[in-house]
Amino acid sequence: MGCASALELAKRGYSVLVAERAHAPGTETTAKSGAIIRAHYGVPELVQMALEANKRFQRFGELFGGDAGWTPCGYAVLVDQNDVSTLKLNIEMHQQLGVEVELLAPDAFGRMAPGVRTNDVALVAWEPNGGYASPAQTVRSFAEGATQHGVQFVFGVPVVGAKKEGEGWQVELGDGTQVSCGQVVICTGNWSRGVGELFGLHLPVRPMRAQIVVVERPASFRGMFPVVSDLINLAYFRADGEGGMWVGSSDSADLQDFQAVPVRHGAVEYDPEADARAISDAKSKAALRFEGVDALDKGGVQRAFCGLYETTPDWQPIIDSLDSVHVAVGFSGHGFKLATVMGEEMACRVEGADSPFPTGIFDLARFDEGRPIASKWKYERAKFLR
Ligand SMILES: Cc1cc2nc3c(=O)[nH]c(=O)nc-3n(C[C@H](O)[C@H](O)[C@H](O)COP(=O)(O)OP(=O)(O)OC[C@H]3O[C@@H](n4cnc5c(N)ncnc54)[C@H](O)[C@@H]3O)c2cc1C
């Protein structure tokens, strides 16, 4: 988010300094991201932004320079009888908003994606323009573009203080440097609660562990296959390299199992390893959905790790501008795809121009004013996670 915003601001002629606590850009949550790009959401404003973001990934080199590792393999949502009406209502809304998406009978999808078991599936939503990208390539492209446009990066130095200075802010960095800023953009992901406080903002962002397991694909099932969101077994799958399959959970019940995350001086500590149960669940779910995957295989796991979802109370982002501070945080597990639109959104806000995207509903005050955002139609099991 930070590199995309810096690039768009620099293109508009602003002098931009990026202060990054880590020693390189994109090494925190973005590095752990599934980087799946789809428009299937239950909140129309998010659908609109995700659709525009998807279009921009398709033209990434032309718009931003460089390569995002965009893989246009399509995106499928699989439901059983319990969720057929919800899927139909969501797809009708998506089509009205211009998303290219169709409903397929399980057999028809099975022919498109051989090796995917569809015996328990009642209906499939097929988004042919969905897919996934490479977080590392995307960040590198934004960062290189930003550097070429004159952005100055300071690595290994956190923002540790802020004081109002006229209309702008005097920002203190960890090495004691004071920087006068006309305007500030906060895009500090899971660390935003502490960073927001420096600027007098209460940003209710709570880190939550998300466990990912990359299982081996059988030799008969190599190459590209669509991203599959399995709302029956509550898992999502995508190809990972030539022979791997990324398995993530869409089960809200798993949230109870996430470990508490201590937050100290704005820092977050968490166990980056996935646990045995997550690994066994991932293998079982993959075996239920894909032919040739053996849940009982003692090996079969290429890697397993945890990332942190930067969640807000309603699992929707905070996009707002308050007192020369512009905020893009709390993307709650769907922020990677939005970077291609959030850069422009932040640049427009700094410029004082009208936002090109329907971001008004993502204001910070909604939490205090009792206006949480919710999908109109909820899937039976996946609930707010979809
Ligand atoms: C397991 C997992 C899977 C995901 N899958 C998807 C997906 O398929 N599709 C999708 O769209 N999204 C997905 N997401 C969500 C997505 O990855 C995030 O929403 C997105 O990466 C957030 O980007 P960011 O730039 O806001 O945050 P980050 O990448 O975390 O960047 C924030 C930066 O702020 C820096 N920072 C923090 N504090 C300070 C400070 N005081 N001073 C200076 N710098 C500071 C950090 O070092 C960090 O580099 C997933 C997330 C996880 C965890």
The ligand as an SDF file (V2000), in Angstrom:
LIG
                    3D

 53 58  0  0  0  0  0  0  0  0999 V2000
   -2.2060  -15.2850    4.9950 C   0  0  0  0  0  0  0  0  0  0  0  0
   -2.7390  -14.0880    4.2590 C   0  0  0  0  0  0  0  0  0  0  0  0
   -3.3330  -14.2600    3.0250 C   0  0  0  0  0  0  0  0  0  0  0  0
   -3.8440  -13.1560    2.3390 C   0  0  0  0  0  0  0  0  0  0  0  0
   -4.3980  -13.3460    1.0990 N   0  0  0  0  0  0  0  0  0  0  0  0
   -4.8540  -12.2880    0.3970 C   0  0  0  0  0  0  0  0  0  0  0  0
   -5.3700  -12.4740   -0.9070 C   0  0  0  0  0  0  0  0  0  0  0  0
   -5.4200  -13.5930   -1.4080 O   0  0  0  0  0  0  0  0  0  0  0  0
   -5.7880  -11.3800   -1.6030 N   0  0  0  0  0  0  0  0  0  0  0  0
   -5.7470  -10.1260   -1.0500 C   0  0  0  0  0  0  0  0  0  0  0  0
   -6.1680   -9.1660   -1.7200 O   0  0  0  0  0  0  0  0  0  0  0  0
   -5.2640   -9.9080    0.2110 N   0  0  0  0  0  0  0  0  0  0  0  0
   -4.8210  -10.9610    0.9340 C   0  0  0  0  0  0  0  0  0  0  0  0
   -4.3280  -10.7790    2.1860 N   0  0  0  0  0  0  0  0  0  0  0  0
   -4.3390   -9.4320    2.7730 C   0  0  0  0  0  0  0  0  0  0  0  0
   -3.2090   -8.5920    2.2450 C   0  0  0  0  0  0  0  0  0  0  0  0
   -2.0170   -9.3380    2.2240 O   0  0  0  0  0  0  0  0  0  0  0  0
   -3.0320   -7.3440    3.1070 C   0  0  0  0  0  0  0  0  0  0  0  0
   -4.2800   -6.6960    3.2270 O   0  0  0  0  0  0  0  0  0  0  0  0
   -2.0150   -6.3870    2.4830 C   0  0  0  0  0  0  0  0  0  0  0  0
   -0.8170   -7.0780    2.1960 O   0  0  0  0  0  0  0  0  0  0  0  0
   -1.7640   -5.2260    3.4110 C   0  0  0  0  0  0  0  0  0  0  0  0
   -0.7420   -4.4260    2.8240 O   0  0  0  0  0  0  0  0  0  0  0  0
   -0.1990   -3.1750    3.6150 P   0  0  0  0  0  0  0  0  0  0  0  0
    0.7950   -2.5130    2.7480 O   0  0  0  0  0  0  0  0  0  0  0  0
   -1.3730   -2.3870    4.1150 O   0  0  0  0  0  0  0  0  0  0  0  0
    0.4760   -3.8030    4.9430 O   0  0  0  0  0  0  0  0  0  0  0  0
    1.9350   -4.4470    5.1600 P   0  0  0  0  0  0  0  0  0  0  0  0
    2.3810   -5.2490    4.0080 O   0  0  0  0  0  0  0  0  0  0  0  0
    1.9230   -5.1300    6.4930 O   0  0  0  0  0  0  0  0  0  0  0  0
    2.8370   -3.1770    5.2320 O   0  0  0  0  0  0  0  0  0  0  0  0
    2.8150   -2.3230    6.3610 C   0  0  0  0  0  0  0  0  0  0  0  0
    4.2270   -1.7970    6.5470 C   0  0  0  0  0  0  0  0  0  0  0  0
    4.2280   -0.8350    7.5840 O   0  0  0  0  0  0  0  0  0  0  0  0
    5.5140   -0.9250    8.2220 C   0  0  0  0  0  0  0  0  0  0  0  0
    5.4310   -0.3090    9.5440 N   0  0  0  0  0  0  0  0  0  0  0  0
    4.7210   -0.7030   10.6040 C   0  0  0  0  0  0  0  0  0  0  0  0
    4.8960    0.1440   11.6260 N   0  0  0  0  0  0  0  0  0  0  0  0
    5.7290    1.1060   11.2100 C   0  0  0  0  0  0  0  0  0  0  0  0
    6.2850    2.2830   11.8070 C   0  0  0  0  0  0  0  0  0  0  0  0
    6.0060    2.6390   13.0810 N   0  0  0  0  0  0  0  0  0  0  0  0
    7.1270    3.0450   11.0580 N   0  0  0  0  0  0  0  0  0  0  0  0
    7.4190    2.7010    9.7560 C   0  0  0  0  0  0  0  0  0  0  0  0
    6.9230    1.6050    9.1620 N   0  0  0  0  0  0  0  0  0  0  0  0
    6.0780    0.8370    9.8730 C   0  0  0  0  0  0  0  0  0  0  0  0
    5.7370   -2.4350    8.3130 C   0  0  0  0  0  0  0  0  0  0  0  0
    7.0990   -2.7220    8.5160 O   0  0  0  0  0  0  0  0  0  0  0  0
    5.2000   -2.9060    6.9670 C   0  0  0  0  0  0  0  0  0  0  0  0
    6.2200   -3.0400    5.9870 O   0  0  0  0  0  0  0  0  0  0  0  0
   -3.7900  -11.8600    2.9090 C   0  0  0  0  0  0  0  0  0  0  0  0
   -3.1920  -11.6890    4.1630 C   0  0  0  0  0  0  0  0  0  0  0  0
   -2.6690  -12.7940    4.8400 C   0  0  0  0  0  0  0  0  0  0  0  0
   -2.0340  -12.5970    6.1720 C   0  0  0  0  0  0  0  0  0  0  0  0
  1  2  1  0
  2  3  1  0
  2 52  2  0
  3  4  2  0
  4  5  1  0
  4 50  1  0
  5  6  2  0
  6  7  1  0
  6 13  1  0
  7  8  2  0
  7  9  1  0
  9 10  1  0
 10 11  2  0
 10 12  1  0
 12 13  2  0
 13 14  1  0
 14 15  1  0
 14 50  1  0
 15 16  1  0
 16 17  1  0
 16 18  1  0
 18 19  1  0
 18 20  1  0
 20 21  1  0
 20 22  1  0
 22 23  1  0
 23 24  1  0
 24 25  2  0
 24 26  1  0
 24 27  1  0
 27 28  1  0
 28 29  2  0
 28 30  1  0
 28 31  1  0
 31 32  1  0
 32 33  1  0
 33 34  1  0
 33 48  1  0
 34 35  1  0
 35 36  1  0
 35 46  1  0
 36 37  1  0
 36 45  1  0
 37 38  2  0
 38 39  1  0
 39 40  1  0
 39 45  2  0
 40 41  1  0
 40 42  2  0
 42 43  1  0
 43 44  2  0
 44 45  1  0
 46 47  1  0
 46 48  1  0
 48 49  1  0
 50 51  2  0
 51 52  1  0
 52 53  1  0
M  END
$$$$
